Amino acid sequence: MDHPIRIGIAGLGRLGKRHAEQLARRTAGAELVSACSPVADELRWARETLGVTALHEDFTAFVRDPQLDAVVLVTPTTLHAEQTEAALEAGKHVFVEKPLSLDVASCEHVEAVARRHPGRVAMVGFVRRFDPSYAQARADIEAGAIGRPFLVRSQTCDRNDPDGFFVRFAPTSGGIFMDCSVHDIDLARWMLGNPKPTRAFATGTIALHPALAEFGDVDNGLAMVDFEGGARAVFYASRTMAHGHETTTEIIGTAGSISVGVGAHRDRVQTRDATGVHHRVVVDFFARFGEAFQLELAAFVAACRSGTPPITLADATEATRIGQALTRSLRSGQIERF
Protein backbone atom coordinates (compact mmCIF):
# COMPACT_ATOMS: atom_id res chain seq x y z
CA MET A 1 0.00 0.00 0.00
CA ASP A 2 1.36 3.38 -1.02
CA HIS A 3 -1.38 5.32 0.75
CA PRO A 4 -1.89 5.53 4.53
CA ILE A 5 -3.67 2.55 6.08
CA ARG A 6 -7.30 3.68 6.22
CA ILE A 7 -8.70 2.54 9.55
CA GLY A 8 -12.13 2.45 11.10
CA ILE A 9 -12.72 2.04 14.83
CA ALA A 10 -15.68 0.30 16.45
CA GLY A 11 -16.31 1.10 20.10
CA LEU A 12 -15.69 4.54 21.58
CA GLY A 13 -15.84 3.93 25.31
CA ARG A 14 -13.04 4.67 27.77
CA LEU A 15 -10.32 2.74 25.92
CA GLY A 16 -11.85 3.16 22.47
CA LYS A 17 -11.51 6.93 22.67
CA ARG A 18 -7.84 6.53 23.62
CA HIS A 19 -7.23 4.30 20.62
CA ALA A 20 -9.12 6.69 18.34
CA GLU A 21 -6.99 9.63 19.47
CA GLN A 22 -3.82 7.61 18.91
CA LEU A 23 -4.88 6.66 15.38
CA ALA A 24 -6.02 10.14 14.45
CA ARG A 25 -3.09 12.07 15.90
CA ARG A 26 -0.06 9.93 16.69
CA THR A 27 0.09 6.80 14.50
CA ALA A 28 2.32 7.35 11.50
CA GLY A 29 1.08 5.78 8.28
CA ALA A 30 -2.52 5.52 9.51
CA GLU A 31 -5.63 7.57 8.76
CA LEU A 32 -8.72 7.29 10.94
CA VAL A 33 -11.58 7.59 8.45
CA SER A 34 -14.56 5.88 10.09
CA ALA A 35 -16.14 5.19 13.48
CA CYS A 36 -18.90 2.88 14.66
CA SER A 37 -20.93 3.00 17.88
CA PRO A 38 -24.57 2.51 18.87
CA VAL A 39 -24.20 5.56 21.15
CA ALA A 40 -24.97 8.86 19.42
CA ASP A 41 -22.84 10.93 21.83
CA GLU A 42 -19.81 8.80 21.02
CA LEU A 43 -20.25 9.32 17.28
CA ARG A 44 -20.70 13.04 17.87
CA TRP A 45 -17.42 13.04 19.83
CA ALA A 46 -15.61 11.34 16.93
CA ARG A 47 -16.89 13.94 14.49
CA GLU A 48 -16.35 17.02 16.63
CA THR A 49 -13.08 16.03 18.33
CA LEU A 50 -11.30 14.02 15.64
CA GLY A 51 -12.98 15.16 12.43
CA VAL A 52 -14.24 11.69 11.49
CA THR A 53 -17.03 12.04 8.92
CA ALA A 54 -17.98 8.42 8.13
CA LEU A 55 -20.09 7.49 11.16
CA HIS A 56 -22.03 4.24 11.61
CA GLU A 57 -24.47 2.88 14.15
CA ASP A 58 -24.69 -0.44 12.29
CA PHE A 59 -21.59 -2.66 12.50
CA THR A 60 -22.30 -4.56 9.28
CA ALA A 61 -22.42 -1.36 7.22
CA PHE A 62 -19.28 -0.14 8.99
CA VAL A 63 -17.19 -3.25 8.37
CA ARG A 64 -18.23 -3.57 4.71
CA ASP A 65 -17.23 0.00 3.87
CA PRO A 66 -14.95 -0.36 0.81
CA GLN A 67 -12.82 2.65 1.80
CA LEU A 68 -11.47 0.78 4.85
CA ASP A 69 -8.24 -1.22 4.81
CA ALA A 70 -8.41 -2.18 8.50
CA VAL A 71 -10.60 -2.00 11.58
CA VAL A 72 -9.82 -1.61 15.27
CA LEU A 73 -12.34 -3.30 17.58
CA VAL A 74 -12.71 -1.90 21.10
CA THR A 75 -16.19 -3.29 21.63
CA PRO A 76 -17.59 -5.43 24.48
CA THR A 77 -15.68 -8.69 24.95
CA THR A 78 -18.72 -10.77 24.05
CA LEU A 79 -18.63 -9.32 20.51
CA HIS A 80 -14.90 -9.70 19.81
CA ALA A 81 -14.88 -13.10 18.11
CA GLU A 82 -17.97 -12.52 15.95
CA GLN A 83 -16.83 -9.07 14.84
CA THR A 84 -13.27 -10.23 14.12
CA GLU A 85 -14.64 -12.94 11.84
CA ALA A 86 -16.96 -10.46 10.11
CA ALA A 87 -14.06 -8.08 9.49
CA LEU A 88 -11.87 -10.82 8.04
CA GLU A 89 -14.71 -12.00 5.80
CA ALA A 90 -15.13 -8.40 4.64
CA GLY A 91 -11.48 -8.32 3.58
CA LYS A 92 -10.20 -6.10 6.38
CA HIS A 93 -7.13 -6.34 8.58
CA VAL A 94 -8.24 -6.54 12.24
CA PHE A 95 -6.91 -5.31 15.54
CA VAL A 96 -9.11 -6.53 18.40
CA GLU A 97 -8.77 -5.75 22.07
CA LYS A 98 -8.14 -8.56 24.53
CA PRO A 99 -9.45 -11.09 25.22
CA LEU A 100 -10.31 -12.53 21.81
CA SER A 101 -13.19 -14.42 23.43
CA LEU A 102 -14.35 -15.74 26.78
CA ASP A 103 -14.39 -19.32 25.50
CA VAL A 104 -11.76 -21.39 23.74
CA ALA A 105 -14.06 -22.79 21.05
CA SER A 106 -14.82 -19.28 19.78
CA CYS A 107 -11.10 -18.43 19.72
CA GLU A 108 -10.36 -21.55 17.71
CA HIS A 109 -13.17 -20.71 15.28
CA VAL A 110 -11.66 -17.25 14.71
CA GLU A 111 -8.32 -18.93 14.00
CA ALA A 112 -10.02 -21.14 11.40
CA VAL A 113 -11.63 -18.13 9.70
CA ALA A 114 -8.28 -16.32 9.69
CA ARG A 115 -6.63 -19.28 7.96
CA ARG A 116 -9.12 -18.84 5.12
CA HIS A 117 -7.89 -15.26 4.69
CA PRO A 118 -4.07 -15.50 4.77
CA GLY A 119 -3.72 -12.06 3.22
CA ARG A 120 -5.43 -10.40 6.17
CA VAL A 121 -3.72 -9.61 9.48
CA ALA A 122 -5.55 -10.39 12.73
CA MET A 123 -3.86 -9.10 15.89
CA VAL A 124 -5.02 -9.13 19.53
CA GLY A 125 -4.21 -6.25 21.89
CA PHE A 126 -1.80 -7.68 24.44
CA VAL A 127 -0.35 -4.24 25.00
CA ARG A 128 2.29 -5.12 27.58
CA ARG A 129 4.40 -6.83 24.94
CA PHE A 130 4.92 -3.35 23.47
CA ASP A 131 5.94 -1.69 26.72
CA PRO A 132 9.66 -0.82 26.38
CA SER A 133 10.47 -2.21 29.83
CA TYR A 134 8.80 -5.57 29.19
CA ALA A 135 10.31 -5.73 25.72
CA GLN A 136 13.76 -5.16 27.24
CA ALA A 137 13.16 -7.85 29.85
CA ARG A 138 12.19 -10.31 27.12
CA ALA A 139 15.29 -9.41 25.08
CA ASP A 140 17.53 -9.85 28.13
CA ILE A 141 16.01 -13.27 28.83
CA GLU A 142 16.54 -14.35 25.23
CA ALA A 143 20.16 -13.19 25.53
CA GLY A 144 20.64 -15.49 28.54
CA ALA A 145 20.88 -12.78 31.20
CA ILE A 146 19.16 -14.90 33.89
CA GLY A 147 19.89 -18.37 32.59
CA ARG A 148 16.84 -20.55 32.02
CA PRO A 149 13.64 -18.83 33.22
CA PHE A 150 11.47 -21.15 35.28
CA LEU A 151 9.15 -18.98 37.41
CA VAL A 152 7.06 -15.88 36.74
CA ARG A 153 5.29 -13.87 39.44
CA SER A 154 3.00 -11.25 37.93
CA GLN A 155 0.23 -9.01 39.20
CA THR A 156 -2.33 -6.56 37.87
CA CYS A 157 -3.70 -4.38 40.66
CA ASP A 158 -6.16 -1.55 40.03
CA ARG A 159 -6.98 1.33 42.32
CA ASN A 160 -10.20 0.81 44.24
CA ASP A 161 -13.22 2.35 42.56
CA PRO A 162 -15.84 3.06 45.27
CA ASP A 163 -18.47 3.48 42.55
CA GLY A 164 -17.87 -0.11 41.46
CA PHE A 165 -17.55 0.27 37.68
CA PHE A 166 -16.18 -3.26 37.43
CA VAL A 167 -19.10 -4.61 39.49
CA ARG A 168 -21.47 -3.35 36.81
CA PHE A 169 -19.11 -4.86 34.23
CA ALA A 170 -18.99 -8.24 36.01
CA PRO A 171 -21.88 -9.92 34.12
CA THR A 172 -19.89 -9.72 30.85
CA SER A 173 -16.24 -9.37 31.97
CA GLY A 174 -15.53 -13.09 32.29
CA GLY A 175 -14.27 -12.61 35.84
CA ILE A 176 -11.16 -11.12 37.38
CA PHE A 177 -8.73 -13.57 35.77
CA MET A 178 -10.07 -13.05 32.24
CA ASP A 179 -10.34 -9.30 32.66
CA CYS A 180 -7.18 -8.49 34.62
CA SER A 181 -4.87 -11.52 34.68
CA VAL A 182 -5.14 -12.32 30.97
CA HIS A 183 -2.30 -9.82 30.43
CA ASP A 184 -0.17 -11.55 33.07
CA ILE A 185 -0.96 -14.94 31.54
CA ASP A 186 0.22 -13.76 28.13
CA LEU A 187 3.34 -12.20 29.64
CA ALA A 188 4.21 -15.36 31.55
CA ARG A 189 3.95 -17.53 28.44
CA TRP A 190 6.00 -14.99 26.47
CA MET A 191 8.76 -14.76 29.07
CA LEU A 192 8.91 -18.55 29.52
CA GLY A 193 9.08 -19.34 25.82
CA ASN A 194 5.38 -20.10 25.19
CA PRO A 195 5.06 -23.46 27.00
CA LYS A 196 1.77 -25.36 27.14
CA PRO A 197 -0.09 -25.39 30.49
CA THR A 198 -0.61 -28.67 32.33
CA ARG A 199 -2.72 -27.68 35.36
CA ALA A 200 -4.06 -24.60 37.12
CA PHE A 201 -5.53 -23.60 40.46
CA ALA A 202 -7.15 -20.37 41.63
CA THR A 203 -8.67 -18.92 44.75
CA GLY A 204 -9.76 -15.49 45.87
CA THR A 205 -11.68 -13.30 48.25
CA ILE A 206 -14.10 -10.39 48.24
CA ALA A 207 -12.54 -7.67 50.35
CA LEU A 208 -14.64 -4.60 49.49
CA HIS A 209 -17.29 -5.36 46.86
CA PRO A 210 -19.79 -8.02 48.02
CA ALA A 211 -21.99 -7.52 44.94
CA LEU A 212 -19.43 -9.53 42.97
CA ALA A 213 -20.56 -12.73 44.71
CA GLU A 214 -23.69 -12.83 42.54
CA PHE A 215 -21.47 -13.31 39.49
CA GLY A 216 -19.07 -15.83 41.00
CA ASP A 217 -16.32 -13.22 40.95
CA VAL A 218 -13.90 -11.76 43.51
CA ASP A 219 -12.08 -8.45 43.91
CA ASN A 220 -8.78 -10.14 44.84
CA GLY A 221 -7.65 -13.34 43.15
CA LEU A 222 -4.62 -15.64 43.39
CA ALA A 223 -3.69 -18.29 40.85
CA MET A 224 -0.94 -20.73 39.94
CA VAL A 225 -0.29 -22.40 36.58
CA ASP A 226 2.08 -25.30 35.89
CA PHE A 227 3.61 -25.62 32.42
CA GLU A 228 5.25 -28.40 30.45
CA GLY A 229 8.93 -28.65 31.25
CA GLY A 230 8.46 -27.66 34.90
CA ALA A 231 8.01 -23.88 34.61
CA ARG A 232 5.49 -22.18 36.90
CA ALA A 233 3.58 -18.90 37.04
CA VAL A 234 1.88 -17.21 39.99
CA PHE A 235 -0.70 -14.47 39.41
CA TYR A 236 -2.32 -11.90 41.70
CA ALA A 237 -5.16 -9.65 40.58
CA SER A 238 -6.77 -6.93 42.68
CA ARG A 239 -9.48 -4.30 42.28
CA THR A 240 -8.90 -2.75 45.70
CA MET A 241 -5.53 -0.98 45.81
CA ALA A 242 -5.60 2.22 47.87
CA HIS A 243 -2.67 4.00 46.20
CA GLY A 244 -3.24 3.55 42.46
CA HIS A 245 -2.47 1.09 39.67
CA GLU A 246 0.38 -1.38 40.07
CA THR A 247 1.51 -3.82 37.42
CA THR A 248 4.56 -5.79 38.55
CA THR A 249 6.29 -8.82 37.06
CA GLU A 250 9.28 -10.83 38.23
CA ILE A 251 10.93 -13.50 36.09
CA ILE A 252 13.22 -15.87 37.99
CA GLY A 253 15.85 -17.91 36.19
CA THR A 254 18.65 -20.33 37.01
CA ALA A 255 21.22 -17.51 36.98
CA GLY A 256 19.29 -14.47 38.22
CA SER A 257 15.99 -12.62 38.01
CA ILE A 258 14.43 -9.62 36.28
CA SER A 259 11.74 -7.35 37.75
CA VAL A 260 9.51 -4.87 35.93
CA GLY A 261 7.33 -2.19 37.53
CA VAL A 262 8.22 -2.64 41.19
CA GLY A 263 6.96 0.26 43.31
CA ALA A 264 4.48 1.69 40.76
CA HIS A 265 6.65 4.80 40.36
CA ARG A 266 5.14 7.51 38.18
CA ASP A 267 8.51 9.18 37.78
CA ARG A 268 11.95 9.23 39.42
CA VAL A 269 11.20 11.92 41.99
CA GLN A 270 11.41 10.87 45.63
CA THR A 271 10.57 13.07 48.62
CA ARG A 272 11.82 12.69 52.18
CA ASP A 273 10.07 14.58 54.96
CA ALA A 274 8.94 14.16 58.56
CA THR A 275 6.26 11.66 57.57
CA GLY A 276 8.58 9.37 55.64
CA VAL A 277 9.93 8.73 52.14
CA HIS A 278 7.46 9.16 49.28
CA HIS A 279 7.11 8.91 45.51
CA ARG A 280 4.23 9.62 43.13
CA VAL A 281 2.37 6.57 41.86
CA VAL A 282 0.74 5.54 38.60
CA VAL A 283 -3.00 6.25 38.80
CA ASP A 284 -4.37 3.84 36.17
CA PHE A 285 -3.39 1.39 33.45
CA PHE A 286 -3.25 4.02 30.71
CA ALA A 287 -0.87 6.21 32.69
CA ARG A 288 1.39 3.15 33.01
CA PHE A 289 1.08 1.85 29.45
CA GLY A 290 0.32 4.96 27.38
CA GLU A 291 3.52 4.61 25.35
CA ALA A 292 2.88 0.90 24.87
CA PHE A 293 -0.60 1.58 23.45
CA GLN A 294 0.97 3.96 20.92
CA LEU A 295 3.65 1.43 19.94
CA GLU A 296 1.03 -1.33 19.73
CA LEU A 297 -1.05 0.49 17.11
CA ALA A 298 2.10 1.42 15.20
CA ALA A 299 2.99 -2.28 15.13
CA PHE A 300 -0.49 -3.12 13.81
CA VAL A 301 -0.16 -0.58 10.99
CA ALA A 302 3.26 -2.02 10.13
CA ALA A 303 1.77 -5.54 10.17
CA CYS A 304 -0.95 -4.47 7.72
CA ARG A 305 1.86 -3.68 5.28
CA SER A 306 4.13 -6.64 6.04
CA GLY A 307 1.43 -9.27 6.56
CA THR A 308 3.12 -10.54 9.72
CA PRO A 309 1.55 -9.62 13.08
CA PRO A 310 3.81 -9.64 16.16
CA ILE A 311 1.15 -11.49 18.19
CA THR A 312 -0.77 -14.48 16.85
CA LEU A 313 -4.36 -15.54 17.35
CA ALA A 314 -2.97 -18.74 18.87
CA ASP A 315 -1.42 -16.62 21.64
CA ALA A 316 -4.86 -15.21 22.39
CA THR A 317 -6.44 -18.66 22.37
CA GLU A 318 -3.91 -19.95 24.90
CA ALA A 319 -4.49 -16.95 27.17
CA THR A 320 -8.23 -17.63 27.09
CA ARG A 321 -7.66 -21.36 27.69
CA ILE A 322 -5.66 -20.63 30.83
CA GLY A 323 -7.89 -17.77 32.02
CA GLN A 324 -11.01 -19.91 31.69
CA ALA A 325 -9.38 -22.76 33.61
CA LEU A 326 -8.52 -20.36 36.43
CA THR A 327 -12.10 -19.06 36.49
CA ARG A 328 -13.47 -22.61 36.74
CA SER A 329 -10.98 -23.41 39.49
CA LEU A 330 -11.94 -20.28 41.43
CA ARG A 331 -15.58 -21.35 41.41
CA SER A 332 -15.07 -25.06 42.06
CA GLY A 333 -12.09 -24.98 44.41
CA GLN A 334 -10.56 -27.79 42.36
CA ILE A 335 -7.37 -28.09 40.30
CA GLU A 336 -7.99 -27.82 36.57
CA ARG A 337 -5.98 -30.08 34.28
CA PHE A 338 -5.32 -29.43 30.62
N, C-alpha and C positions, 0 to 999 in steps of 0.2 A: 504494500500500500504506500503510495506516494503522499496521499493526503493524511491529515490527522485521523486517528481512530475516532469515529463518531459513536458516542456512547449515550445510552439512555439509562436512567436510574429508576428503579421501582422501589418505593418505600422511602418516605421522607420524615421518619420519626427522629428520635434523638441521634442515633448513629447515622441514619440515612442522610440527614442534613450535613453532617460532618463530611461524609463521603462526597456528597454533591458539591460542597465548597472546594474540596480538594480537586475534584475533576475539573471544575469550572475555572479555578484560579491558580492551581499549583502543580498540575500534572502535565508535564511536557509531552507533546505528541498526541494529546487527547482533546476532544471537543465535546462538551456536554450539550447535546442537542434536544433531548427529550426527557420527560419525567412522567411518572405514573403513580397515582395514589387515589384511593377512594375518598380522601379527605380534601374538601375544597380549599380549606385554609392552607394546606400543605402545597397544593398546586399554585395557589396565589403567591406563596412565599417563593417558590421556584421562579416564577415569572418576574416578580418585583425585585427580588434580591439577586438572582443570578442571570436574569435575562433569557430564561428558557421559554421558547414560544410554542413548542410542540408538547401539549399537555394532554394526558389521558387519564380517565377514570377506569377504563376497561383494559385489563392486562392483555387480552388477546390482541386487540387493536394495537396496543403499544409494542408488543414483541414482534408483530408482523410488519412493522413500519420498515419499508425498504431502504430508508435513508440510514438506518442503524447498522453499524458493524458489530457492536457489542452491547451487552447489557450488564448492569450491576444490580444485584438483587439484595435489598436490605429490608426484606419483608418478614412477616412472622415466620418462625421456624417451621410451623406446620405446612407452609406453602413452598418451602425451599426446593424439595425434590421435584414436585410437579412443575414448578415454574422453570427450573433448570432444564428439564426435559423439553418443555415447550420452546424455550429459547434455542436449544440445540436443533430441534426439529425445524425451527424458523430460520436456521442458517446463521445464528448469531454466536459469537464468542460470549462466554458467561463467567462473571465473577459473582459468587454467591457467599453470603456471610455464613459463618459457622453457626450450628452444626449443619451438615448437609441434610440430615434427617434425624428424627428421633427413633427410627428403627432401621435395623441393618438391611432388611429386605428391600426397603425403598432406596437405600444407598446403592445396593448392588444393582438395582434396576436402572438407576441413573448411569452407573458405569456401563451397563449394556447399551443404553441409548447413545452414550458418548462414543462407544466403539463403532457405532454405525456412522458417526460423523467425525472421522479422523482429522478433517481439516479445520475443525472448530476446537478452540481451547476452552476447557472448563476448569476453573480454579476456585478453591474454597479459602475463605478468609481466616487462616491461622496467622494472625498478624504478628505474633511474637517471634516468628521465624525471621521477620524483617527488622526487628529491633537490633541496632548495631551491637549492643552488649551481648545479646543472645547469639547473634551471628558470630561474634568474636569467640565466645565460649565454644561454640560448635567447631570453629576452625582450629582452636587450640587443642581440642580433644582429638580431632582428626590428625593433628600434627604429633600426637603422642604426649602432650604436656602432662597428663595425669595417668599415663599408662592405660590400662584397660578399664573403661568405666563400667561399674557394676551396680551402682545405687544412685537413684535420683530422689531427692526430697524437694517437693515443689508445692507452693501454695498460692491461691488467689483469694485475697481478703478485701472485701469492700467495706467502706465506711457505713455505719449504721444509718439507715433511712427511717426515721420515726414514722413517716407517712406510709411506709410499707409498699413502695412501688412494686417490689419483687413478689410481695404476697398477692397482689392483684394479677401479676404475671404468672403465678405458680400453676394455674390450670393448663397452660400451654408451654411452659418453659422446659419441661422434661425433668425437672428436679435440679438440685444444686450441683450435682456432678456433671450433668449434661450442659448446664448453663455456665457454670464457673470453671469446673475442673477439666472440661474438654480441652482447654488450652494447655493445661499442665500435662494431660495425657499425651497430646501431640508432641509437646516439648520432650517428655521423657522418652518416647519412642525415637525421636529425632536424635537426641543426645546419646542414646544407647545403641544406635545403629539399626533402628526399625525392627526389633525382635517381635515375634508373635507372643501374645499373652497365653498363659496356661491356667491361671486361676486368679480370682479377685475376691476381696472381702471389704465391706464398708459398714460403718456405723456412724451415728451422729446424735445430735441433741438439739432441742429448741431452747435457746437461751432467752430470747426477747420477743419472738413473734409466734404466739401459740396458734394463730390462724393457719399456719402452714400445715398443721397436723391433718387437717381435712384433706390435704392433697398428698399425704404420705411423704412430705418433704421436711427438711430441717433447715435451720439457719447456720449451723456449724456441722460440717461433715469431715470424717476421716476415712481414708481408704488405703488399701495396699494391693498392688498388682505384682504377680510373679510372671516372669518371662522365660521363654526357652533360653537355655544356656546359663541360667542361674541369676540373671540380673533381676533387680527389684526396683519398684517405685512406690513412694509413699506420698499421698496427697492430703492437703488440708484446704478446705474451702470455708469461708466465713462471710456472713452478711452483717456482722455486728461489731466491726472495729470502731473504736472511739475516735482514733486519730486521723483516719483517712484511708486511702487505698494502699495496699501493700502486696506486691507480687514479688516473690522471692523463690529462687531455685538454687539448689546445691547439687552438683554432680560429683560423686566420689569415685575415684579410680584406684588402681593398685599402686600408683606412684604419686598420689596427691589428690586435690579436690579443687573445684572451681565454684564460686558463688556469684550469683547475679541478683542485684536489687536489695541486698541486705540493708535494713534501716529505713527504707522508703524515703530517702533524701530527695527533696525537690531541687536542691542545688548544693553547693559546697560550702555554704555559709554556716558557721557554728557559733552560737552565743553562749558565753559563760556569765552567770550572774548569781545573786544570792539564793535563787531558787534552784539552781542546778545548771546543767549543760544541755543546750537545746539546739535543734535544727528544724527547719521548715519541712513539711511532709507533702507528699503527693496527695491531691484531694480525690482524684478519680482515675479510672483506667485511661481516659483520653489524655489527661495531663501526663501520665506515665508513658503512653505509647503513641503520642501524636506524630512523632517523626516516623515511627514504624508504619502507621497507617498511610502516610504519604509515600513511603518507599514501597509498600505493598501494592498500591494502585499503579505506581510507576512500573513495577514488575509485571503486573497484569497487562498493561499497554504494550510493554516489550514482548510479552508472550504472544499477544495477538499478532505481532509481526513475525516472530520466530516460529510459532507453532508449538513451543515447548514450555509448558507451565512449570514453575519451580515447586509446586505442590500438586500431588496427584489426587484424583478422586479416591483412589485406594487408601491414601492416608486418612481421608475423611471417614471412610467406611470403618477403618480400624479404630479411630477415635470414638465413633458411635458404638461400635461393638463393645469396647471396654467401658464406656460411660453407661451403657444400658445394663451391663453386668453389675456394675457398682450400684446402680439404682435398684436393681432386683435384690442385691445382697442387703442393701440398707433396709429394705422393707421386710425381707424374710429373716434376716439375722443369720443366713447361711452362706457358706463359701460357694461362689460360682465357679464352675470349671468350663474351660473352653474346649 
